[in-house]
Amino acid sequence: MEETRKLAALALYCTEIRAKDGPDLENRILPTLESLNKVAENARTLISSEPKQPPSHFLCPLLKDVMNEPCVAADGYTYDRRAIEEWMADHRTSPVTNLPLQNINLLPSHTLYAAIVEWRRSNQ
């Protein structure tokens, strides 16, 4: 928040109509921008060092892990194909709602699969 205030104050100071009333580039603008850049670099270091958690919609409700082959079941939920096929071998109810499944058809979610592949690629 403090850095945002500094940047906003500097921006307002730079809007002076007469150039001679504005901030000095060497003594005011550059030191402020360099200090803000250091804060941004520190934030990037913190963010890149944290383990990247997958978005919740990448997780299979049965496996509690990122799906390899996401498929939508009759209950409208997305599961890993292998996990839901194993579930449906013994059950005819939704693993999430416990309501009867209208059918055992599975629709592959190509868009979700592509998003998971991209997430994995960017987090290796």
Secondary structure, DSSP 8 states (H G I E B T S, - for coil): -HHHHHHHHHHHHTT-SSGGGS--IIIIIHHHHHHHHHHHHHHHHHHHHS-----GGGB-TTTSSB-SSEEE-TTS-EEEHHHHHHHHHH-SB-TTT--B-S----EE-HHHHHHHHHHHHHT-
